[in-house]
Amino acid sequence: MFNLFNARTSHFMPMMSVIALSAMRLFGFSNQGGGVFLMGFFSSAIDGLKTVITAIGAGIGVWGVINLLEGYGNDNAGSKSQGIKQLMAGGGIIILAQTVIPLLSGLFGGGGGEGGGK
């Protein structure tokens, strides 16, 4: 069994310390600017998430408009009801993506949204 605290493996401990400190810097646990790369990654990921969710909401909204027009064309109350529900759901998803998702940057300390940060 391998034991880190064994006297025979004492040369292994400094290497583990260097790896741990490097990982802490990368993930932003240091005040020396080591987490800049990770914060940039989070802000670009949040921007991408916002774009993807907005596109999904727009797609659902367009699908709802098509169902709504089809319902009016065929005088089908069920299709009209389905279409208006999809249209409203798509609009709600777009509003959610534009208002709530930018607040996620405040959770990760990026400060890019209205959630605060550093």
C-alpha atoms as an extended CHARMM CRD file, in Angstrom:
* protein
*
       118  EXT
         1         1  MET       CA              0.0000000000        0.0000000000        0.0000000000  PROA      1               0.0000000000
         2         2  PHE       CA              1.2550000000        3.4370000000       -0.8840000000  PROA      2               0.0000000000
         3         3  ASN       CA              1.4080000000        5.9240000000        1.9930000000  PROA      3               0.0000000000
         4         4  LEU       CA              2.2430000000        9.5880000000        1.3730000000  PROA      4               0.0000000000
         5         5  PHE       CA              3.3670000000       10.0770000000        4.9610000000  PROA      5               0.0000000000
         6         6  ASN       CA              5.9080000000        7.2620000000        4.9160000000  PROA      6               0.0000000000
         7         7  ALA       CA              9.5350000000        8.3270000000        5.4540000000  PROA      7               0.0000000000
         8         8  ARG       CA             10.6400000000        6.3900000000        2.3530000000  PROA      8               0.0000000000
         9         9  THR       CA              8.3460000000        8.4910000000        0.1250000000  PROA      9               0.0000000000
        10        10  SER       CA              9.2760000000       11.9090000000        1.4920000000  PROA      10              0.0000000000
        11        11  HSD       CA             10.6030000000       12.9750000000       -1.9360000000  PROA      11              0.0000000000
        12        12  PHE       CA              7.0530000000       12.6110000000       -3.2800000000  PROA      12              0.0000000000
        13        13  MET       CA              5.5260000000       15.2140000000       -0.9410000000  PROA      13              0.0000000000
        14        14  PRO       CA              7.1250000000       18.3710000000       -2.4500000000  PROA      14              0.0000000000
        15        15  MET       CA              5.9730000000       17.3430000000       -5.9250000000  PROA      15              0.0000000000
        16        16  MET       CA              2.3920000000       16.9080000000       -4.6570000000  PROA      16              0.0000000000
        17        17  SER       CA              2.5660000000       20.3560000000       -3.0280000000  PROA      17              0.0000000000
        18        18  VAL       CA              3.6000000000       21.9720000000       -6.3070000000  PROA      18              0.0000000000
        19        19  ILE       CA              0.7820000000       20.2080000000       -8.1580000000  PROA      19              0.0000000000
        20        20  ALA       CA             -1.7800000000       21.2120000000       -5.5330000000  PROA      20              0.0000000000
        21        21  LEU       CA             -0.6760000000       24.8630000000       -5.5450000000  PROA      21              0.0000000000
        22        22  SER       CA             -0.7430000000       24.9670000000       -9.3370000000  PROA      22              0.0000000000
        23        23  ALA       CA             -4.2630000000       23.5800000000       -9.3720000000  PROA      23              0.0000000000
        24        24  MET       CA             -5.3520000000       26.1090000000       -6.7550000000  PROA      24              0.0000000000
        25        25  ARG       CA             -3.9620000000       28.9590000000       -8.8580000000  PROA      25              0.0000000000
        26        26  LEU       CA             -5.6510000000       27.6680000000      -11.9890000000  PROA      26              0.0000000000
        27        27  PHE       CA             -9.0490000000       27.4940000000      -10.2860000000  PROA      27              0.0000000000
        28        28  GLY       CA             -8.8130000000       30.9890000000       -8.8610000000  PROA      28              0.0000000000
        29        29  PHE       CA             -7.9870000000       30.2390000000       -5.2220000000  PROA      29              0.0000000000
        30        30  SER       CA             -5.0410000000       32.6130000000       -5.2780000000  PROA      30              0.0000000000
        31        31  ASN       CA             -4.8720000000       36.4100000000       -5.1640000000  PROA      31              0.0000000000
        32        32  GLN       CA             -1.9930000000       36.4700000000       -7.6350000000  PROA      32              0.0000000000
        33        33  GLY       CA             -4.1080000000       36.3910000000      -10.7940000000  PROA      33              0.0000000000
        34        34  GLY       CA             -3.7860000000       32.6800000000      -11.4820000000  PROA      34              0.0000000000
        35        35  GLY       CA             -7.5180000000       32.2110000000      -12.0200000000  PROA      35              0.0000000000
        36        36  VAL       CA             -7.7930000000       34.6250000000      -14.9460000000  PROA      36              0.0000000000
        37        37  PHE       CA             -7.9110000000       31.7980000000      -17.4880000000  PROA      37              0.0000000000
        38        38  LEU       CA            -10.7110000000       30.0180000000      -15.6590000000  PROA      38              0.0000000000
        39        39  MET       CA            -12.8020000000       33.1620000000      -15.1910000000  PROA      39              0.0000000000
        40        40  GLY       CA            -12.5170000000       33.8510000000      -18.9180000000  PROA      40              0.0000000000
        41        41  PHE       CA            -13.6280000000       30.3010000000      -19.5900000000  PROA      41              0.0000000000
        42        42  PHE       CA            -16.6820000000       30.6990000000      -17.3480000000  PROA      42              0.0000000000
        43        43  SER       CA            -17.7140000000       34.0100000000      -18.9090000000  PROA      43              0.0000000000
        44        44  SER       CA            -17.4320000000       32.6230000000      -22.4420000000  PROA      44              0.0000000000
        45        45  ALA       CA            -19.3030000000       29.4630000000      -21.3910000000  PROA      45              0.0000000000
        46        46  ILE       CA            -22.0950000000       31.5630000000      -19.8790000000  PROA      46              0.0000000000
        47        47  ASP       CA            -22.3180000000       33.6450000000      -23.0620000000  PROA      47              0.0000000000
        48        48  GLY       CA            -22.5350000000       30.4660000000      -25.1150000000  PROA      48              0.0000000000
        49        49  LEU       CA            -25.1940000000       29.0170000000      -22.8100000000  PROA      49              0.0000000000
        50        50  LYS       CA            -27.2090000000       32.2170000000      -23.1250000000  PROA      50              0.0000000000
        51        51  THR       CA            -27.0280000000       32.0330000000      -26.9260000000  PROA      51              0.0000000000
        52        52  VAL       CA            -28.0070000000       28.3550000000      -27.0680000000  PROA      52              0.0000000000
        53        53  ILE       CA            -30.9750000000       28.7390000000      -24.7300000000  PROA      53              0.0000000000
        54        54  THR       CA            -32.1550000000       31.8440000000      -26.6080000000  PROA      54              0.0000000000
        55        55  ALA       CA            -32.0030000000       29.8820000000      -29.8750000000  PROA      55              0.0000000000
        56        56  ILE       CA            -33.9930000000       27.0120000000      -28.3400000000  PROA      56              0.0000000000
        57        57  GLY       CA            -36.6430000000       29.4660000000      -27.1190000000  PROA      57              0.0000000000
        58        58  ALA       CA            -36.8210000000       31.0970000000      -30.5480000000  PROA      58              0.0000000000
        59        59  GLY       CA            -37.2210000000       27.7000000000      -32.1970000000  PROA      59              0.0000000000
        60        60  ILE       CA            -40.0810000000       26.7700000000      -29.8710000000  PROA      60              0.0000000000
        61        61  GLY       CA            -41.6920000000       30.1560000000      -30.5040000000  PROA      61              0.0000000000
        62        62  VAL       CA            -41.4690000000       29.7530000000      -34.2970000000  PROA      62              0.0000000000
        63        63  TRP       CA            -42.8950000000       26.2500000000      -34.0070000000  PROA      63              0.0000000000
        64        64  GLY       CA            -45.7550000000       27.7170000000      -31.9580000000  PROA      64              0.0000000000
        65        65  VAL       CA            -46.4670000000       30.3680000000      -34.6040000000  PROA      65              0.0000000000
        66        66  ILE       CA            -46.5980000000       27.6660000000      -37.2840000000  PROA      66              0.0000000000
        67        67  ASN       CA            -49.0420000000       25.6000000000      -35.1910000000  PROA      67              0.0000000000
        68        68  LEU       CA            -51.1100000000       28.7020000000      -34.4800000000  PROA      68              0.0000000000
        69        69  LEU       CA            -51.3710000000       29.6120000000      -38.1710000000  PROA      69              0.0000000000
        70        70  GLU       CA            -52.1500000000       26.0210000000      -39.0580000000  PROA      70              0.0000000000
        71        71  GLY       CA            -54.9170000000       26.0020000000      -36.4640000000  PROA      71              0.0000000000
        72        72  TYR       CA            -56.4410000000       29.1690000000      -37.8740000000  PROA      72              0.0000000000
        73        73  GLY       CA            -56.1330000000       27.8370000000      -41.4340000000  PROA      73              0.0000000000
        74        74  ASN       CA            -57.8450000000       24.5410000000      -40.6910000000  PROA      74              0.0000000000
        75        75  ASP       CA            -60.1940000000       25.9730000000      -38.0330000000  PROA      75              0.0000000000
        76        76  ASN       CA            -58.7480000000       23.5540000000      -35.4840000000  PROA      76              0.0000000000
        77        77  ALA       CA            -59.0980000000       24.7470000000      -31.8840000000  PROA      77              0.0000000000
        78        78  GLY       CA            -56.6510000000       22.1330000000      -30.5790000000  PROA      78              0.0000000000
        79        79  SER       CA            -53.8810000000       23.2640000000      -32.9000000000  PROA      79              0.0000000000
        80        80  LYS       CA            -54.5140000000       26.9270000000      -32.0310000000  PROA      80              0.0000000000
        81        81  SER       CA            -54.2810000000       26.1120000000      -28.3310000000  PROA      81              0.0000000000
        82        82  GLN       CA            -51.0770000000       24.1350000000      -28.8280000000  PROA      82              0.0000000000
        83        83  GLY       CA            -49.6020000000       26.9390000000      -30.9230000000  PROA      83              0.0000000000
        84        84  ILE       CA            -50.2760000000       29.7060000000      -28.4160000000  PROA      84              0.0000000000
        85        85  LYS       CA            -48.8420000000       27.5570000000      -25.5990000000  PROA      85              0.0000000000
        86        86  GLN       CA            -45.6610000000       26.9320000000      -27.5930000000  PROA      86              0.0000000000
        87        87  LEU       CA            -45.3930000000       30.5980000000      -28.5380000000  PROA      87              0.0000000000
        88        88  MET       CA            -45.6820000000       31.7130000000      -24.9190000000  PROA      88              0.0000000000
        89        89  ALA       CA            -43.2620000000       29.0190000000      -23.7250000000  PROA      89              0.0000000000
        90        90  GLY       CA            -40.7080000000       30.0940000000      -26.3320000000  PROA      90              0.0000000000
        91        91  GLY       CA            -41.0370000000       33.7220000000      -25.2520000000  PROA      91              0.0000000000
        92        92  GLY       CA            -40.6230000000       32.7290000000      -21.6110000000  PROA      92              0.0000000000
        93        93  ILE       CA            -37.4770000000       30.7520000000      -22.3760000000  PROA      93              0.0000000000
        94        94  ILE       CA            -35.9990000000       33.7180000000      -24.2610000000  PROA      94              0.0000000000
        95        95  ILE       CA            -36.7510000000       36.0630000000      -21.3470000000  PROA      95              0.0000000000
        96        96  LEU       CA            -35.2300000000       33.5440000000      -18.9350000000  PROA      96              0.0000000000
        97        97  ALA       CA            -32.0780000000       33.2680000000      -21.0490000000  PROA      97              0.0000000000
        98        98  GLN       CA            -31.6620000000       37.0240000000      -21.3190000000  PROA      98              0.0000000000
        99        99  THR       CA            -32.2550000000       37.8570000000      -17.6470000000  PROA      99              0.0000000000
       100       100  VAL       CA            -31.3520000000       34.9120000000      -15.4180000000  PROA      100             0.0000000000
       101       101  ILE       CA            -28.3950000000       33.2820000000      -17.1740000000  PROA      101             0.0000000000
       102       102  PRO       CA            -26.1550000000       36.3950000000      -17.0740000000  PROA      102             0.0000000000
       103       103  LEU       CA            -26.5690000000       36.3010000000      -13.2820000000  PROA      103             0.0000000000
       104       104  LEU       CA            -24.6010000000       33.0350000000      -13.2770000000  PROA      104             0.0000000000
       105       105  SER       CA            -21.3970000000       34.9830000000      -13.8820000000  PROA      105             0.0000000000
       106       106  GLY       CA            -21.8320000000       36.5040000000      -10.4260000000  PROA      106             0.0000000000
       107       107  LEU       CA            -21.8040000000       33.0070000000       -8.9200000000  PROA      107             0.0000000000
       108       108  PHE       CA            -18.3890000000       32.2830000000      -10.3780000000  PROA      108             0.0000000000
       109       109  GLY       CA            -16.8740000000       35.6190000000       -9.3690000000  PROA      109             0.0000000000
       110       110  GLY       CA            -16.5980000000       36.9270000000      -12.9090000000  PROA      110             0.0000000000
       111       111  GLY       CA            -18.5550000000       40.0760000000      -12.1870000000  PROA      111             0.0000000000
       112       112  GLY       CA            -19.8080000000       40.2130000000      -15.7670000000  PROA      112             0.0000000000
       113       113  GLY       CA            -23.5020000000       39.9860000000      -14.9650000000  PROA      113             0.0000000000
       114       114  GLU       CA            -25.6850000000       41.9470000000      -12.6500000000  PROA      114             0.0000000000
       115       115  GLY       CA            -25.0250000000       39.4430000000       -9.8880000000  PROA      115             0.0000000000
       116       116  GLY       CA            -22.0080000000       41.2540000000       -8.5370000000  PROA      116             0.0000000000
       117       117  GLY       CA            -18.8050000000       39.3080000000       -8.2530000000  PROA      117             0.0000000000
       118       118  LYS       CA            -15.4710000000       40.8850000000       -7.3570000000  PROA      118             0.0000000000
